[in-house]
Structures are given as structure tokens and as C-alpha cells.
């Protein structure tokens, strides 16, 4: 089958990879400029030289045997490495968190900067419509996007699925990236905290990184939700002041900063692996179905591909 997939994050890519192995022809559409999604890395040219920040997911863990095997394949290819600062079972992408996603997308037909706004039936096939999306027919349609973006795409065809997605919202996250001229006098490379900053990570200390001292400061879901529409400069000031307090030492002003708002950072949990309608050949996958972890996104995508193969 020729299968259209909306969303080229880890769920969509894992689904497409297995579908291709089964002999199908998946085509992925993603509104982003390149691989990453919530595993993205931001690279900045600064007076300190190039600086990179994993400003989305900070690491991944592998527990399910199928995902453990996938992570081991990535490790053998040099795409991931262990990172003990987050635990004995933690891994990070190398040289950036986006590395595994880039590896999966390399051999697939992915249309970047292609935003699908609507999917419709044309006879017994599907057609995608949107910005920079050519009208072409598909035998099946897969939606692999955050829960908040699902309802507008599938509501006409499966209103019950739309209701599930609406009832499974994500937590937002404000992220402040800061680079410094020298190493900060902070011992651990990762700090978790119940206050404004939920996580502070010395990004430059992760395996495969180099360059200036770089920190990724991620605000808590509650604080981010309460300040979701705040100005960037105000968010930066609040978070950097909280970082100073968290460090328990006087910190120098950062040389470079950048701020990013994730509206859909940590997904909810519906409690189902996948949603697949064999009669319509329409499916949903994503971490919001299983739970908010990178592993959940990969498992949901691969399990949807298997469900399609079995129907």
C-alpha cells in the first residue's frame, strides 16, 4: 500500500520504517524544517563559537525488549551513547538528541515543511490537503502528531478518537538555553527540582558534545502553563533567577541565551498502544497513547505498523 503519515517524529518514523520493511510505500509529511520534533537540537552561532542545546527531550530510556534492541542498533552505529548523569539506563543521541531521528528518516520519503491541515476520503482512498502538500492519493492514512493536533484531522472520520485526544492533553514547557564563557561552579551535570525549574542540564557535558559551557533549563509544567503567553524576556529572567537560586552560588551572566516554548512537551496517557480502523485504513500512533516517554512513541509507531500488517 501507499501510506500517508502525518508527523515525522519518532512515532511516525518507527511506523514508516516497519511498513517499508513489510513492502509498503510510506510517505511522511512534517511541518518542521528537519528531523527532531521533541528530540530537537538547537545550534547557535555565537561569539563563543558554535553552541548546541538539546532543548527538547534530554535523554531516553529503554525497557521494552523491542526498543532495547533498537537502541542497541543505534549504539552500534554511533547514534546514541549512555549518559550516567540521568541514570544507569539513560541514553542520549550523539552528537545531538536528534541523531536517532535523523538516522531513521535518512532512508524514508519525508516531506519537510509540509503542513497537512485536512485529510479527506476520495472514493476508497485518502487525500491530504495543506500548505506545500501536493494532492496525491493514499491507500491508508496515519496521524502521528501530539494529541492536541489530532482532533482537527480525524474528527470528521472518527469523532470518538478526536474525543480521546482532547481528553489527553500535554503539559507545556518553557525552555531557556544559556551558554557561558567558562565552566559554572556547579558539581552535577543534571539537577532536578520541584520549583520553577524542573530540570537543569549541562548539555556540553553529554557524550559527543564540545564547545562552550551550555545549559538547558526547563521549567515545570505547572509554571509553564501559568506563564504560557508570557513574553520571552520575562520568561528568561524568571528562569535564570531560579537557576541562580538553584545553584546556591553567584553565577555569571550568560554570554548567549535563547528561549523556546513547547506547547506540547510532555504527553498525557490514553492507555492504548494504537488506534487502528481497518475498514477505513486510518490509524493513530504517538506517545500520548502509551505515556510520555521517547520509548512510548517508538513502540506506538511500530505496533501500529504490525496491527496494519495483521488486518
N, C-alpha and C positions, 0 to 999 in steps of 0.2 A: 504493500500500500504506500501511497504518497501521503505523508502525515505532516500536518502543520502544527508547530509547537510555539506557543506564545510564552516567551520568557526563556532566556539563555543563562539563567543562574544554574546552580548545581543540580537542582531537581530536574529542570528541563534538559540539561546536558546528559545526566545519567540516564534519563529515559531515552533520549535520542541515541546514545551510544549503544544501548542494548537493542533498540529497534533496528539500528543499522546492522548489528551483528545477526539479527534474525532475517535480514534480507530486505527490510523495508527502506524507504527513502524519506527520512525526516528532514524537514526544513524548519529552522528556528528563526523567530523574529524577536528582537530585543531593542528597546528604545535607548539603551545605553550606547556609549561610543566604543566599548570594547569589553572583554571578559572581566568578570569580577563580581558584580552585584554586591551583596553584603559581605563578600570576601575581597572587596576592592582595596587597592593601594593607591594613595595619592603621592605623586612625585612633584617636588617643587625645586625650581632653580633659585638659589639663594646666594647671598654674599659668602656663606659658609661652604658653598658648593652644593651639588645635588643632594637633597634630603628626601627620604621616603617615609611614609607613615601608613601602616595598616590601620585605616581609620574605621573599618567595619569590624568583622569578627577578628578576635585577637589570636585564636588558636582553635584547634579541633581535637576531638577525642574519638576513639574507635573502639566499640564494644561488640557490635553485631559481627558475627564471623564473616559475612559477605563484605562488610565495609572494612573490616580489619584487613582482608585480602586486598582490597582496592588500595588502602593506604600503604600497604607493603609494596605494591606495584609502583605507587608514586615515589616511595622512598628509594626503591631500586633505581628509578630513573632520575633521582636527584631533585624531585619536585617538592618533597617535604623532608623535614628533619625534626627530631624530638626536641622539646623545649621544656626543661625540667622546672623552670620558674613557675609554670602553671600546673605542675603535677607530673607524676611518672607516666601517665598515659596521654600527655598532651603533645601535639604536633603543630608545626607551623609550616606554611608554604615557604619555599626557597626559590629565588631570593625575595619573594613577597608572598603574602597570603593568596594572591590571585593566581599563583603558579599552577595549582591543580586544575582550576577552571580553564586556564589558558591551554593546558595540556589536553583536556577533554574536547575543547572547541576546535582544536587545530585541524582535525580531520573531518569536521562536520560542516554542513551548509548552514552557516549562520548569517543572517541579515542584520547587521548592526545599524543603529539609528533608524530603526523601522518600528514605528509605534502602531500597534493594532488597537483600534478603538471599538471594533464591532466584528462579530462573526455571524454569518448567516447561512441558511441552507439554500442550496440551488439544486433542486432535484434531490438526489441521494448523496450529494457531495457538499463540502463546506467551502465557503469563500471568506477570506479575511479582508477587512477594509480598514484603512487608516492612513497615517502620514508616511509617505515613502514606502507604501506597501502596494505592490502590483497585484491586481485581481487575478488569482490563479486558483484552480480547484484542488481540493484535498479530499482524500478518502476518509480521513479521521482528523479530529481536532483535539489538541491537548492544551490546557491552560495551566501554566506553571509560574504563577505570579503570586505576590503577597495576597493574603485574604481580602484586604481592603479593595483590591483591584479586580476581584473575581466576579462580583455580583453584576457589574455593568456588562460583562462579556457573556455570562451564561444565564442571566436571569430570565431571558425570553424562552430559553430552551429547557432549563431545569431550575425553576424558582425555588425548589427545596434546597438545591445546592447553594444558591445565592443566599438563602436564609442561614445556612450553616456558616458560610463565610462571614456574613455580617455579625454573627454571634461569636466569632473567634477573632477578635481584634488583636493587633500587635501593639507592643509598647514602643513609644518613640525613644530617641536618644540623641542628645546634643553631644557632639564630639569636638574637642579642642585639640589641635595639634600644635606642638611648641618645640622649636629647636633652639639649642643653647650653644654658646661658644666653647664651653668646657663641661666636663662631667659634673653632674649635680651631686652634692654630698648626701645622697640617699642610698642606703645599702641594698635593699631588694630591688629586683628589676620589675616586679609586679606587686601592686598594692591593691587590695580590695577594701571597700569602706562602705558603711551604711549611710553615709551622709550625702552631700551633693554629688560627689564623685564616687561612682560605684566601682570604677576600675581605673588605675593609673599604671601604664606600662611603658617601660624604657624600650621603645621599638628598636633602637640602634643596638641593643644587646641580644636580639634574636639571632639565631644561626643564619649565616649568609648575608648579614647586613653590614654595611660600613658607612662611613661618613660621620656627620656631626651628631652630638647628643640629641636624640629625638624622643619625645614623649607623646603618647596618645592618652588623653584624659577624657573618659566617657562618663557623662552624668547619669544619674539614676533615672529609671523610667518615670517615677513619680515626679521628680523635679523637672525632667524634660517635658512631661505632659503639662505641668503647670506653667511652663515658660515656652510653650511650643511656638508662639508667634512673636517672641521677643526679638529685638534687634541683635545682630551678630556681635556688635561691640559690647553690648550689655552681657550677653551670654559669656563671651570671652573673659570679661572682667570678673564675673561671679566665679567661674570655674578656676581661673588662675589664682584668685584669692583663696579658694577652697584648697587648691593644691599647695599653696604656701602653708596653710594650717595643717594639712595632712602630713607634710614633710617634717614638721616640728623644727625647721631651721629656716633661716632667712635665705630665700632663693633669689638669684639674679633675675632681671627681666629677660624674657626670651628674645633672641635675635630675630626670630621669624615665627609667625603664628598663622594658623588657618582654622576656620570653623566650618563644620558640616552638620546639617540637620538630617538625621534619619527619621523620617516619619514612621517607617515600618521597620523597626530594628529587631526586636525580639518577638517572635511569633507566639500566638496562642497555641492551643492544642485541642483539636476536634476529637481525637481519639480513634481515627480510622487511618489505615495506611494510604488508601487511594479512594477515589470515586470514579467509577467507570460505567458508562451507559453503552452496552454493546449494541443495542438496537439503533442508537443514533451515532455510534462510534465517536463519542465525546467523553473526555476524561479530565480529571483534575489531579495534580500532584503538587507537593510542596511541604516544607517543614511545618506549616500551620496545621497540617493534618495529623502528624505524629507528635510533634513537640519541637520547641525552639532550639535545635542544635544542628550543626552542619551535617552530622551523620543522618539526621532525620530527613533532610532534604534529599540526600543521595539515595537513601533507602526508599523513600516515597516514589521518586522517579523510576528507579529500577523495578520496583514492584508493580508499578502501573504498566510498564512495558511487558512484564510477564503476564499480567492479567489480560492484556490485549492479545498476547500470543495464545492464551488458553481459551479465548472466547470464539 
